[in-house]
Structures are given as C-alpha cells and as structure tokens.
Amino acid sequence: MTTQRNIAVERTFLAIKPDGVQRSLVGEIIRRFEAKGFTLVGMKFMKVSRELAEQHYGVHRERPFFQGLVEFITSGPVVAMVWEGDGVIASARKMIGATNPLTAEPGTIRGDYGVNIGRNIIHGSDAPETAQQEVSLWFKEEELASWEPSLTPWIKE
Ligand code: UDP
C-alpha cells in the first residue's frame, strides 16, 4: 500500500512474460485491466537480466523448474507494469487465473490463452507484501506516475 492523494492506494506488479509478448497478447492483456477499471501507473518494455530474474523468482530457487524459468524469463522482452486500484492484487490474480493454464478457468488470461505451466503468459503479485517487494524491485519511485483518471467517478462510488 502506498499513501498518496491522502488515500490508501493499493498497487500490484504485473509482467507479461516473453511468451505473451511473442504471441502478440500485450494489447489484449492491457485492455482487460483497463476495461476492468484499474489504473496503469508504470510500464516498461524490457529485457530481463539474469540477476533480476533470479531475484524476482528467488523463492523458487530450490525448485526443479527454477533454471528453466530463469532461462525463459530472460529469453525475450517482457512488459513490466504497475497497476493501481481497490483490491487490485487479489482481483488481478483472479483475472490471471491458476498457475497451470490447463486448470485455469475460461475467462481468465491463462485459461483463455495458455496450455502449459511453463508458458503461462503473465505474472501477478500474490499478496500485499510481495506486491510491494516486486514493485520496488522492478521500478524506481520516479518511474511511477500517480494520476487521477477522469473516469474515476464512473468506476468508484
Ligand atoms: N512454474 C513452472 N513449473 C512449475 C511451477 C511453476 O514453470 O511446475 C513457473 C510458472 O511460470 C509460474 C512461476 O514458475 O508462473 C511461478 O510459480 P508460482 O507457483 O509462484 O505461480 P504463479 O504465482 O505465477 O501463479
């Protein structure tokens, strides 16, 4: 949580992985979060260094898929983003769907576009603590643009 404009604003970190970029899903994925009513506050198109990938997925360091995951995330550009809104962390996870696209519900990003756990298109922070850590791992504060969308009164009571 970040306190700005005198209200508590919830933020999450999302990244469209190299498969999502290669499959031309960038526009469709951003469209879904925009249409839902969340606010984009940071975005960059970038190649991920091995160091950043290993830090980001550090919790999985001992898992058998770790090396392959790092290879994959560093294999091509990603779209790193920060989105803001009430309940955005949990809501984005629902919109993304289960880790394995084969069990992810239709209507979710992974459920609609994926078939393999190692190619599941998008990352989303799973809790407030990880969201905060990931936002500051991937973005400097000055790379985030706080703004008030003119549609806010039509999205929030
Ligand atoms: N992953 C994988 N094989 C596995 C489990 C996970 O390749 O058996 C990858 C997959 O890309 C997943 C990422 O590791 O998105 C992180 O796993 P986590 O359990 O944190 O899933 P997520 O939070 O992304 O749904």
Backbone and ligand atoms as CSV (ligand in chain L), in Angstrom:
chain,resi,resn,atom,element,x,y,z
A,1,MET,N,N,0.843,-1.202,0.000
A,1,MET,CA,C,0.000,0.000,0.000
A,1,MET,C,C,0.879,1.253,0.000
A,2,THR,N,N,0.493,2.202,-0.792
A,2,THR,CA,C,1.205,3.472,-0.836
A,2,THR,C,C,0.188,4.554,-0.514
A,3,THR,N,N,0.579,5.506,0.292
A,3,THR,CA,C,-0.376,6.564,0.614
A,3,THR,C,C,-0.097,7.770,-0.270
A,4,GLN,N,N,-1.065,8.079,-1.098
A,4,GLN,CA,C,-0.942,9.236,-1.971
A,4,GLN,C,C,-2.292,9.899,-2.079
A,5,ARG,N,N,-2.295,11.152,-2.469
A,5,ARG,CA,C,-3.547,11.880,-2.630
A,5,ARG,C,C,-4.421,11.689,-1.379
A,6,ASN,N,N,-3.762,11.513,-0.220
A,6,ASN,CA,C,-4.427,11.359,1.068
A,6,ASN,C,C,-5.349,10.153,1.169
A,7,ILE,N,N,-5.207,9.192,0.265
A,7,ILE,CA,C,-5.977,7.961,0.413
A,7,ILE,C,C,-5.025,6.780,0.237
A,8,ALA,N,N,-5.405,5.653,0.809
A,8,ALA,CA,C,-4.563,4.467,0.670
A,8,ALA,C,C,-4.817,3.863,-0.698
A,9,VAL,N,N,-3.761,3.715,-1.477
A,9,VAL,CA,C,-3.897,3.183,-2.824
A,9,VAL,C,C,-3.195,1.840,-2.892
A,10,GLU,N,N,-3.913,0.847,-3.375
A,10,GLU,CA,C,-3.312,-0.487,-3.499
A,10,GLU,C,C,-2.682,-0.632,-4.882
A,11,ARG,N,N,-1.493,-1.206,-4.908
A,11,ARG,CA,C,-0.786,-1.402,-6.170
A,11,ARG,C,C,-0.327,-2.841,-6.298
A,12,THR,N,N,-0.264,-3.307,-7.548
A,12,THR,CA,C,0.301,-4.633,-7.794
A,12,THR,C,C,1.285,-4.580,-8.953
A,13,PHE,N,N,2.146,-5.592,-8.995
A,13,PHE,CA,C,3.107,-5.712,-10.094
A,13,PHE,C,C,2.651,-6.819,-11.039
A,14,LEU,N,N,2.557,-6.503,-12.319
A,14,LEU,CA,C,2.225,-7.495,-13.337
A,14,LEU,C,C,3.324,-7.502,-14.392
A,15,ALA,N,N,3.614,-8.661,-14.947
A,15,ALA,CA,C,4.566,-8.712,-16.055
A,15,ALA,C,C,4.044,-9.663,-17.122
A,16,ILE,N,N,3.943,-9.153,-18.342
A,16,ILE,CA,C,3.624,-10.021,-19.477
A,16,ILE,C,C,4.934,-10.703,-19.860
A,17,LYS,N,N,4.942,-12.019,-19.769
A,17,LYS,CA,C,6.170,-12.793,-19.951
A,17,LYS,C,C,6.531,-12.869,-21.441
A,18,PRO,N,N,7.740,-13.381,-21.757
A,18,PRO,CA,C,8.171,-13.413,-23.162
A,18,PRO,C,C,7.191,-14.133,-24.093
A,19,ASP,N,N,6.490,-15.150,-23.594
A,19,ASP,CA,C,5.522,-15.844,-24.471
A,19,ASP,C,C,4.322,-14.949,-24.785
A,20,GLY,N,N,3.886,-14.156,-23.810
A,20,GLY,CA,C,2.770,-13.235,-24.048
A,20,GLY,C,C,3.137,-12.170,-25.069
A,21,VAL,N,N,4.394,-11.696,-24.982
A,21,VAL,CA,C,4.875,-10.705,-25.953
A,21,VAL,C,C,4.956,-11.348,-27.341
A,22,GLN,N,N,5.603,-12.520,-27.429
A,22,GLN,CA,C,5.773,-13.198,-28.725
A,22,GLN,C,C,4.438,-13.534,-29.371
A,23,ARG,N,N,3.437,-13.802,-28.542
A,23,ARG,CA,C,2.131,-14.195,-29.080
A,23,ARG,C,C,1.202,-13.011,-29.310
A,24,SER,N,N,1.762,-11.803,-29.228
A,24,SER,CA,C,1.003,-10.574,-29.531
A,24,SER,C,C,-0.212,-10.401,-28.622
A,25,LEU,N,N,-0.029,-10.774,-27.342
A,25,LEU,CA,C,-1.133,-10.635,-26.390
A,25,LEU,C,C,-1.023,-9.372,-25.541
A,26,VAL,N,N,-0.017,-8.531,-25.818
A,26,VAL,CA,C,0.205,-7.350,-24.974
A,26,VAL,C,C,-1.037,-6.456,-24.942
A,27,GLY,N,N,-1.540,-6.109,-26.121
A,27,GLY,CA,C,-2.699,-5.205,-26.185
A,27,GLY,C,C,-3.915,-5.802,-25.497
A,28,GLU,N,N,-4.189,-7.074,-25.751
A,28,GLU,CA,C,-5.355,-7.742,-25.162
A,28,GLU,C,C,-5.271,-7.778,-23.631
A,29,ILE,N,N,-4.070,-8.038,-23.126
A,29,ILE,CA,C,-3.918,-8.124,-21.666
A,29,ILE,C,C,-4.088,-6.749,-21.028
A,30,ILE,N,N,-3.455,-5.731,-21.602
A,30,ILE,CA,C,-3.607,-4.379,-21.049
A,30,ILE,C,C,-5.072,-3.946,-21.151
A,31,ARG,N,N,-5.708,-4.278,-22.265
A,31,ARG,CA,C,-7.126,-3.926,-22.451
A,31,ARG,C,C,-7.990,-4.460,-21.304
A,32,ARG,N,N,-7.707,-5.705,-20.889
A,32,ARG,CA,C,-8.539,-6.306,-19.833
A,32,ARG,C,C,-8.440,-5.532,-18.519
A,33,PHE,N,N,-7.224,-5.127,-18.160
A,33,PHE,CA,C,-7.070,-4.409,-16.887
A,33,PHE,C,C,-7.610,-2.983,-16.989
A,34,GLU,N,N,-7.441,-2.363,-18.143
A,34,GLU,CA,C,-8.037,-1.027,-18.354
A,34,GLU,C,C,-9.560,-1.118,-18.278
A,35,ALA,N,N,-10.115,-2.087,-18.991
A,35,ALA,CA,C,-11.574,-2.204,-19.069
A,35,ALA,C,C,-12.176,-2.532,-17.704
A,36,LYS,N,N,-11.437,-3.267,-16.904
A,36,LYS,CA,C,-11.921,-3.597,-15.562
A,36,LYS,C,C,-12.084,-2.348,-14.703
A,37,GLY,N,N,-11.224,-1.353,-14.943
A,37,GLY,CA,C,-11.298,-0.119,-14.163
A,37,GLY,C,C,-10.078,0.135,-13.303
A,38,PHE,N,N,-9.025,-0.664,-13.509
A,38,PHE,CA,C,-7.778,-0.402,-12.786
A,38,PHE,C,C,-6.966,0.657,-13.531
A,39,THR,N,N,-5.999,1.230,-12.814
A,39,THR,CA,C,-5.234,2.355,-13.354
A,39,THR,C,C,-3.778,1.956,-13.539
A,40,LEU,N,N,-3.277,2.180,-14.735
A,40,LEU,CA,C,-1.867,1.908,-15.032
A,40,LEU,C,C,-1.027,3.053,-14.479
A,41,VAL,N,N,-0.031,2.719,-13.659
A,41,VAL,CA,C,0.822,3.791,-13.107
A,41,VAL,C,C,2.297,3.628,-13.493
A,42,GLY,N,N,2.645,2.489,-14.102
A,42,GLY,CA,C,4.029,2.309,-14.552
A,42,GLY,C,C,4.091,1.196,-15.569
A,43,MET,N,N,4.950,1.386,-16.578
A,43,MET,CA,C,5.075,0.329,-17.589
A,43,MET,C,C,6.417,0.463,-18.296
A,44,LYS,N,N,7.109,-0.678,-18.485
A,44,LYS,CA,C,8.284,-0.658,-19.348
A,44,LYS,C,C,8.443,-1.973,-20.107
A,45,PHE,N,N,8.919,-1.819,-21.342
A,45,PHE,CA,C,9.179,-2.950,-22.234
A,45,PHE,C,C,10.672,-3.211,-22.146
A,46,MET,N,N,11.063,-4.375,-21.681
A,46,MET,CA,C,12.466,-4.561,-21.328
A,46,MET,C,C,12.919,-6.011,-21.410
A,47,LYS,N,N,14.219,-6.177,-21.647
A,47,LYS,CA,C,14.832,-7.490,-21.485
A,47,LYS,C,C,15.193,-7.624,-20.002
A,48,VAL,N,N,14.992,-8.798,-19.444
A,48,VAL,CA,C,15.229,-9.029,-18.024
A,48,VAL,C,C,16.629,-9.617,-17.838
A,49,SER,N,N,17.412,-9.036,-16.950
A,49,SER,CA,C,18.744,-9.590,-16.670
A,49,SER,C,C,18.593,-10.865,-15.834
A,50,ARG,N,N,19.613,-11.703,-15.892
A,50,ARG,CA,C,19.608,-12.927,-15.081
A,50,ARG,C,C,19.486,-12.577,-13.595
A,51,GLU,N,N,20.181,-11.519,-13.197
A,51,GLU,CA,C,20.164,-11.110,-11.788
A,51,GLU,C,C,18.739,-10.736,-11.336
A,52,LEU,N,N,18.053,-9.947,-12.168
A,52,LEU,CA,C,16.681,-9.546,-11.821
A,52,LEU,C,C,15.753,-10.759,-11.800
A,53,ALA,N,N,15.904,-11.642,-12.793
A,53,ALA,CA,C,15.052,-12.838,-12.855
A,53,ALA,C,C,15.264,-13.713,-11.615
A,54,GLU,N,N,16.527,-13.872,-11.220
A,54,GLU,CA,C,16.820,-14.726,-10.054
A,54,GLU,C,C,16.302,-14.094,-8.764
A,55,GLN,N,N,16.359,-12.774,-8.699
A,55,GLN,CA,C,15.801,-12.096,-7.511
A,55,GLN,C,C,14.278,-12.222,-7.484
A,56,HIS,N,N,13.675,-11.953,-8.633
A,56,HIS,CA,C,12.211,-11.980,-8.713
A,56,HIS,C,C,11.657,-13.349,-8.335
A,57,TYR,N,N,12.310,-14.412,-8.837
A,57,TYR,CA,C,11.832,-15.766,-8.561
A,57,TYR,C,C,12.648,-16.452,-7.462
A,58,GLY,N,N,13.310,-15.657,-6.619
A,58,GLY,CA,C,14.179,-16.194,-5.573
A,58,GLY,C,C,13.519,-17.234,-4.684
A,59,VAL,N,N,12.236,-17.077,-4.423
A,59,VAL,CA,C,11.511,-18.005,-3.549
A,59,VAL,C,C,11.489,-19.422,-4.140
A,60,HIS,N,N,11.683,-19.524,-5.456
A,60,HIS,CA,C,11.649,-20.836,-6.123
A,60,HIS,C,C,13.049,-21.402,-6.396
A,61,ARG,N,N,14.067,-20.767,-5.810
A,61,ARG,CA,C,15.462,-21.114,-6.121
A,61,ARG,C,C,15.759,-22.623,-6.048
A,62,GLU,N,N,15.166,-23.301,-5.087
A,62,GLU,CA,C,15.460,-24.735,-4.906
A,62,GLU,C,C,14.553,-25.652,-5.725
A,63,ARG,N,N,13.609,-25.078,-6.438
A,63,ARG,CA,C,12.654,-25.922,-7.185
A,63,ARG,C,C,13.280,-26.405,-8.491
A,64,PRO,N,N,12.861,-27.596,-8.957
A,64,PRO,CA,C,13.475,-28.167,-10.176
A,64,PRO,C,C,13.274,-27.305,-11.422
A,65,PHE,N,N,12.226,-26.496,-11.441
A,65,PHE,CA,C,11.943,-25.702,-12.640
A,65,PHE,C,C,12.652,-24.350,-12.649
A,66,PHE,N,N,13.419,-24.055,-11.570
A,66,PHE,CA,C,13.975,-22.707,-11.406
A,66,PHE,C,C,14.873,-22.278,-12.577
A,67,GLN,N,N,15.840,-23.121,-12.952
A,67,GLN,CA,C,16.773,-22.728,-14.021
A,67,GLN,C,C,16.040,-22.483,-15.333
A,68,GLY,N,N,15.122,-23.391,-15.644
A,68,GLY,CA,C,14.338,-23.244,-16.875
A,68,GLY,C,C,13.501,-21.978,-16.857
A,69,LEU,N,N,12.972,-21.660,-15.681
A,69,LEU,CA,C,12.140,-20.459,-15.529
A,69,LEU,C,C,12.978,-19.199,-15.756
A,70,VAL,N,N,14.172,-19.179,-15.183
A,70,VAL,CA,C,15.069,-18.028,-15.351
A,70,VAL,C,C,15.476,-17.893,-16.826
A,71,GLU,N,N,15.826,-19.040,-17.455
A,71,GLU,CA,C,16.164,-19.015,-18.891
A,71,GLU,C,C,15.014,-18.419,-19.694
A,72,PHE,N,N,13.820,-18.868,-19.369
A,72,PHE,CA,C,12.648,-18.434,-20.128
A,72,PHE,C,C,12.378,-16.934,-19.952
A,73,ILE,N,N,12.401,-16.467,-18.711
A,73,ILE,CA,C,12.073,-15.056,-18.440
A,73,ILE,C,C,13.112,-14.116,-19.048
A,74,THR,N,N,14.352,-14.610,-19.185
A,74,THR,CA,C,15.407,-13.765,-19.757
A,74,THR,C,C,15.532,-13.955,-21.277
A,75,SER,N,N,14.648,-14.774,-21.863
A,75,SER,CA,C,14.822,-15.158,-23.275
A,75,SER,C,C,14.322,-14.105,-24.263
A,76,GLY,N,N,13.511,-13.183,-23.807
A,76,GLY,CA,C,12.965,-12.172,-24.703
A,76,GLY,C,C,12.340,-11.067,-23.894
A,77,PRO,N,N,11.915,-10.000,-24.539
A,77,PRO,CA,C,11.377,-8.873,-23.781
A,77,PRO,C,C,10.086,-9.207,-23.030
A,78,VAL,N,N,9.896,-8.492,-21.947
A,78,VAL,CA,C,8.665,-8.591,-21.143
A,78,VAL,C,C,8.065,-7.183,-21.032
A,79,VAL,N,N,6.801,-7.122,-20.632
A,79,VAL,CA,C,6.172,-5.842,-20.320
A,79,VAL,C,C,5.926,-5.812,-18.816
A,80,ALA,N,N,6.732,-5.020,-18.124
A,80,ALA,CA,C,6.603,-4.901,-16.666
A,80,ALA,C,C,5.665,-3.736,-16.363
A,81,MET,N,N,4.727,-3.960,-15.458
A,81,MET,CA,C,3.708,-2.932,-15.198
A,81,MET,C,C,3.365,-2.843,-13.715
A,82,VAL,N,N,2.917,-1.655,-13.321
A,82,VAL,CA,C,2.320,-1.466,-12.008
A,82,VAL,C,C,0.900,-0.947,-12.224
A,83,TRP,N,N,-0.047,-1.605,-11.595
A,83,TRP,CA,C,-1.461,-1.220,-11.698
A,83,TRP,C,C,-1.979,-0.886,-10.315
A,84,GLU,N,N,-2.918,0.021,-10.298
A,84,GLU,CA,C,-3.427,0.567,-9.033
A,84,GLU,C,C,-4.954,0.426,-8.990
A,85,GLY,N,N,-5.489,0.265,-7.803
A,85,GLY,CA,C,-6.948,0.240,-7.638
A,85,GLY,C,C,-7.338,-0.523,-6.394
A,86,ASP,N,N,-8.551,-0.283,-5.934
A,86,ASP,CA,C,-9.046,-1.006,-4.757
A,86,ASP,C,C,-9.060,-2.503,-5.061
A,87,GLY,N,N,-8.427,-3.281,-4.205
A,87,GLY,CA,C,-8.445,-4.737,-4.348
A,87,GLY,C,C,-7.703,-5.265,-5.560
A,88,VAL,N,N,-6.810,-4.454,-6.126
A,88,VAL,CA,C,-6.184,-4.848,-7.407
A,88,VAL,C,C,-5.319,-6.103,-7.282
A,89,ILE,N,N,-4.710,-6.352,-6.130
A,89,ILE,CA,C,-3.805,-7.501,-6.014
A,89,ILE,C,C,-4.585,-8.812,-6.202
A,90,ALA,N,N,-5.623,-8.982,-5.403
A,90,ALA,CA,C,-6.400,-10.228,-5.479
A,90,ALA,C,C,-7.196,-10.297,-6.782
A,91,SER,N,N,-7.727,-9.172,-7.209
A,91,SER,CA,C,-8.537,-9.165,-8.425
A,91,SER,C,C,-7.695,-9.522,-9.652
A,92,ALA,N,N,-6.487,-8.966,-9.730
A,92,ALA,CA,C,-5.609,-9.291,-10.867
A,92,ALA,C,C,-5.270,-10.780,-10.864
A,93,ARG,N,N,-5.034,-11.351,-9.684
A,93,ARG,CA,C,-4.746,-12.789,-9.617
A,93,ARG,C,C,-5.926,-13.600,-10.159
A,94,LYS,N,N,-7.152,-13.153,-9.838
A,94,LYS,CA,C,-8.331,-13.855,-10.370
A,94,LYS,C,C,-8.408,-13.707,-11.881
A,95,MET,N,N,-8.130,-12.507,-12.363
A,95,MET,CA,C,-8.191,-12.269,-13.814
A,95,MET,C,C,-7.105,-13.060,-14.541
A,96,ILE,N,N,-5.981,-13.298,-13.868
A,96,ILE,CA,C,-4.872,-14.062,-14.460
A,96,ILE,C,C,-5.203,-15.555,-14.476
A,97,GLY,N,N,-5.764,-16.063,-13.392
A,97,GLY,CA,C,-6.133,-17.476,-13.315
A,97,GLY,C,C,-5.051,-18.347,-12.696
A,98,ALA,N,N,-5.362,-19.627,-12.543
A,98,ALA,CA,C,-4.474,-20.586,-11.871
A,98,ALA,C,C,-3.131,-20.691,-12.593
A,99,THR,N,N,-2.103,-21.082,-11.817
A,99,THR,CA,C,-0.739,-21.166,-12.356
A,99,THR,C,C,-0.670,-22.061,-13.593
A,100,ASN,N,N,-1.370,-23.199,-13.541
A,100,ASN,CA,C,-1.388,-24.103,-14.697
A,100,ASN,C,C,-2.547,-23.711,-15.630
A,101,PRO,N,N,-2.233,-23.236,-16.812
A,101,PRO,CA,C,-3.293,-22.780,-17.726
A,101,PRO,C,C,-4.327,-23.859,-18.043
A,102,LEU,N,N,-3.936,-25.125,-17.917
A,102,LEU,CA,C,-4.900,-26.185,-18.225
A,102,LEU,C,C,-5.997,-26.281,-17.173
A,103,THR,N,N,-5.695,-25.822,-15.947
A,103,THR,CA,C,-6.733,-25.844,-14.917
A,103,THR,C,C,-7.293,-24.445,-14.661
A,104,ALA,N,N,-6.721,-23.441,-15.281
A,104,ALA,CA,C,-7.233,-22.070,-15.114
A,104,ALA,C,C,-8.618,-21.968,-15.769
A,105,GLU,N,N,-9.517,-21.254,-15.117
A,105,GLU,CA,C,-10.890,-21.125,-15.623
A,105,GLU,C,C,-10.922,-20.358,-16.947
A,106,PRO,N,N,-11.803,-20.780,-17.849
A,106,PRO,CA,C,-12.058,-19.953,-19.031
A,106,PRO,C,C,-12.494,-18.561,-18.577
A,107,GLY,N,N,-12.090,-17.552,-19.297
A,107,GLY,CA,C,-12.390,-16.179,-18.891
A,107,GLY,C,C,-11.207,-15.524,-18.211
A,108,THR,N,N,-10.300,-16.357,-17.695
A,108,THR,CA,C,-9.050,-15.810,-17.142
A,108,THR,C,C,-8.013,-15.746,-18.280
A,109,ILE,N,N,-6.969,-14.965,-18.064
A,109,ILE,CA,C,-5.960,-14.816,-19.118
A,109,ILE,C,C,-5.287,-16.155,-19.411
A,110,ARG,N,N,-4.842,-16.832,-18.356
A,110,ARG,CA,C,-4.188,-18.131,-18.581
A,110,ARG,C,C,-5.173,-19.168,-19.101
A,111,GLY,N,N,-6.413,-19.124,-18.616
A,111,GLY,CA,C,-7.443,-20.074,-19.053
A,111,GLY,C,C,-7.799,-19.878,-20.522
A,112,ASP,N,N,-7.764,-18.633,-20.964
A,112,ASP,CA,C,-8.144,-18.350,-22.354
A,112,ASP,C,C,-6.995,-18.541,-23.340
A,113,TYR,N,N,-5.759,-18.332,-22.885
A,113,TYR,CA,C,-4.667,-18.271,-23.860
A,113,TYR,C,C,-3.536,-19.274,-23.657
A,114,GLY,N,N,-3.569,-20.085,-22.601
A,114,GLY,CA,C,-2.418,-20.943,-22.337
A,114,GLY,C,C,-2.759,-22.418,-22.263
A,115,VAL,N,N,-1.731,-23.249,-22.446
A,115,VAL,CA,C,-1.907,-24.699,-22.289
A,115,VAL,C,C,-0.785,-25.353,-21.486
A,116,ASN,N,N,0.212,-24.560,-21.036
A,116,ASN,CA,C,1.382,-25.175,-20.403
A,116,ASN,C,C,1.869,-24.315,-19.240
A,117,ILE,N,N,2.192,-24.978,-18.124
A,117,ILE,CA,C,2.576,-24.240,-16.907
A,117,ILE,C,C,3.856,-23.431,-17.107
A,118,GLY,N,N,4.733,-23.892,-17.976
A,118,GLY,CA,C,5.978,-23.171,-18.252
A,118,GLY,C,C,5.818,-22.054,-19.271
A,119,ARG,N,N,4.608,-21.881,-19.776
A,119,ARG,CA,C,4.311,-20.813,-20.746
A,119,ARG,C,C,2.961,-20.220,-20.355
A,120,ASN,N,N,2.926,-19.605,-19.168
A,120,ASN,CA,C,1.619,-19.148,-18.664
A,120,ASN,C,C,1.406,-17.641,-18.775
A,121,ILE,N,N,2.152,-17.004,-19.662
A,121,ILE,CA,C,1.822,-15.689,-20.247
A,121,ILE,C,C,2.054,-14.470,-19.369
A,122,ILE,N,N,1.685,-14.568,-18.103
A,122,ILE,CA,C,1.702,-13.354,-17.278
A,122,ILE,C,C,2.010,-13.684,-15.827
A,123,HIS,N,N,2.689,-12.765,-15.178
A,123,HIS,CA,C,2.938,-12.852,-13.734
A,123,HIS,C,C,2.108,-11.799,-13.017
A,124,GLY,N,N,1.621,-12.121,-11.836
A,124,GLY,CA,C,0.967,-11.134,-10.978
A,124,GLY,C,C,1.323,-11.386,-9.533
A,125,SER,N,N,1.614,-10.326,-8.791
A,125,SER,CA,C,1.958,-10.470,-7.366
A,125,SER,C,C,0.831,-11.195,-6.628
A,126,ASP,N,N,1.234,-12.031,-5.647
A,126,ASP,CA,C,0.216,-12.869,-4.994
A,126,ASP,C,C,-0.288,-12.349,-3.653
A,127,ALA,N,N,0.306,-11.285,-3.114
A,127,ALA,CA,C,-0.110,-10.785,-1.792
A,127,ALA,C,C,0.432,-9.365,-1.606
A,128,PRO,N,N,-0.095,-8.616,-0.629
A,128,PRO,CA,C,0.370,-7.239,-0.431
A,128,PRO,C,C,1.878,-7.128,-0.216
A,129,GLU,N,N,2.476,-8.043,0.556
A,129,GLU,CA,C,3.919,-7.939,0.830
A,129,GLU,C,C,4.723,-8.168,-0.446
A,130,THR,N,N,4.359,-9.198,-1.214
A,130,THR,CA,C,5.107,-9.478,-2.447
A,130,THR,C,C,4.862,-8.372,-3.474
A,131,ALA,N,N,3.658,-7.814,-3.487
A,131,ALA,CA,C,3.376,-6.712,-4.430
A,131,ALA,C,C,4.325,-5.553,-4.153
A,132,GLN,N,N,4.443,-5.206,-2.895
A,132,GLN,CA,C,5.316,-4.090,-2.523
A,132,GLN,C,C,6.782,-4.387,-2.906
A,133,GLN,N,N,7.223,-5.608,-2.577
A,133,GLN,CA,C,8.608,-6.006,-2.904
A,133,GLN,C,C,8.851,-5.975,-4.402
A,134,GLU,N,N,7.901,-6.512,-5.167
A,134,GLU,CA,C,8.100,-6.614,-6.622
A,134,GLU,C,C,8.033,-5.247,-7.290
A,135,VAL,N,N,7.117,-4.394,-6.843
A,135,VAL,CA,C,7.049,-3.034,-7.411
A,135,VAL,C,C,8.389,-2.347,-7.211
A,136,SER,N,N,8.962,-2.451,-6.009
A,136,SER,CA,C,10.223,-1.726,-5.795
A,136,SER,C,C,11.438,-2.448,-6.383
A,137,LEU,N,N,11.317,-3.771,-6.632
A,137,LEU,CA,C,12.402,-4.466,-7.329
A,137,LEU,C,C,12.468,-4.039,-8.804
A,138,TRP,N,N,11.321,-3.845,-9.418
A,138,TRP,CA,C,11.266,-3.606,-10.871
A,138,TRP,C,C,11.228,-2.127,-11.241
A,139,PHE,N,N,10.752,-1.284,-10.335
A,139,PHE,CA,C,10.565,0.135,-10.666
A,139,PHE,C,C,11.187,1.043,-9.613
A,140,LYS,N,N,11.760,2.161,-10.095
A,140,LYS,CA,C,12.132,3.236,-9.184
A,140,LYS,C,C,10.888,4.082,-8.944
A,141,GLU,N,N,10.820,4.727,-7.794
A,141,GLU,CA,C,9.634,5.512,-7.469
A,141,GLU,C,C,9.339,6.551,-8.568
A,142,GLU,N,N,10.408,7.161,-9.136
A,142,GLU,CA,C,10.185,8.203,-10.148
A,142,GLU,C,C,9.710,7.643,-11.488
A,143,GLU,N,N,9.728,6.315,-11.631
A,143,GLU,CA,C,9.194,5.718,-12.861
A,143,GLU,C,C,7.684,5.468,-12.757
A,144,LEU,N,N,7.127,5.727,-11.597
A,144,LEU,CA,C,5.691,5.515,-11.400
A,144,LEU,C,C,4.972,6.861,-11.477
A,145,ALA,N,N,3.904,6.888,-12.247
A,145,ALA,CA,C,3.166,8.139,-12.446
A,145,ALA,C,C,1.821,8.050,-11.738
A,146,SER,N,N,1.685,8.813,-10.684
A,146,SER,CA,C,0.423,8.839,-9.967
A,146,SER,C,C,-0.503,9.834,-10.667
A,147,TRP,N,N,-1.708,9.401,-11.003
A,147,TRP,CA,C,-2.619,10.319,-11.703
A,147,TRP,C,C,-4.047,9.949,-11.377
A,148,GLU,N,N,-4.927,10.879,-11.615
A,148,GLU,CA,C,-6.346,10.653,-11.313
A,148,GLU,C,C,-7.112,10.544,-12.620
A,149,PRO,N,N,-7.515,9.324,-13.015
A,149,PRO,CA,C,-8.261,9.194,-14.266
A,149,PRO,C,C,-9.590,9.947,-14.189
A,150,SER,N,N,-9.969,10.592,-15.278
A,150,SER,CA,C,-11.217,11.365,-15.258
A,150,SER,C,C,-12.440,10.465,-15.138
A,151,LEU,N,N,-12.254,9.177,-15.414
A,151,LEU,CA,C,-13.380,8.240,-15.315
A,151,LEU,C,C,-13.657,7.772,-13.888
A,152,THR,N,N,-12.796,8.139,-12.951
A,152,THR,CA,C,-12.925,7.605,-11.580
A,152,THR,C,C,-14.355,7.671,-11.029
A,153,PRO,N,N,-15.066,8.796,-11.159
A,153,PRO,CA,C,-16.419,8.828,-10.585
A,153,PRO,C,C,-17.395,7.850,-11.237
A,154,TRP,N,N,-17.020,7.337,-12.421
A,154,TRP,CA,C,-17.886,6.366,-13.103
A,154,TRP,C,C,-17.469,4.944,-12.786
A,155,ILE,N,N,-16.357,4.811,-12.076
A,155,ILE,CA,C,-15.848,3.479,-11.733
A,155,ILE,C,C,-15.967,3.216,-10.239
A,156,LYS,N,N,-15.855,4.289,-9.444
A,156,LYS,CA,C,-15.935,4.166,-7.978
A,156,LYS,C,C,-17.007,5.070,-7.421
A,157,GLU,N,N,-17.795,4.545,-6.514
A,157,GLU,CA,C,-18.834,5.335,-5.847
A,157,GLU,C,C,-18.193,6.367,-4.950
L,1,UDP,N1,N,6.449,-22.746,-12.894
L,1,UDP,C1,C,6.893,-23.722,-13.748
L,1,UDP,N2,N,6.685,-25.034,-13.427
L,1,UDP,C2,C,6.074,-25.401,-12.270
L,1,UDP,C3,C,5.608,-24.397,-11.402
L,1,UDP,C4,C,5.821,-23.070,-11.736
L,1,UDP,O1,O,7.452,-23.417,-14.803
L,1,UDP,O2,O,5.903,-26.601,-12.035
L,1,UDP,C5,C,6.668,-21.340,-13.241
L,1,UDP,C6,C,5.429,-20.686,-13.847
L,1,UDP,O3,O,5.885,-19.801,-14.880
L,1,UDP,C7,C,4.875,-19.895,-12.684
L,1,UDP,C8,C,6.163,-19.474,-11.966
L,1,UDP,O4,O,7.005,-20.601,-12.079
L,1,UDP,O5,O,4.103,-18.788,-13.131
L,1,UDP,C9,C,5.988,-19.101,-10.529
L,1,UDP,O6,O,5.287,-20.101,-9.847
L,1,UDP,P1,P,4.162,-19.750,-8.781
L,1,UDP,O7,O,3.819,-21.023,-8.088
L,1,UDP,O8,O,4.635,-18.591,-7.964
L,1,UDP,O9,O,2.920,-19.368,-9.714
L,1,UDP,P2,P,2.183,-18.004,-10.069
L,1,UDP,O10,O,2.226,-17.120,-8.848
L,1,UDP,O11,O,2.910,-17.401,-11.244
L,1,UDP,O12,O,0.787,-18.427,-10.452
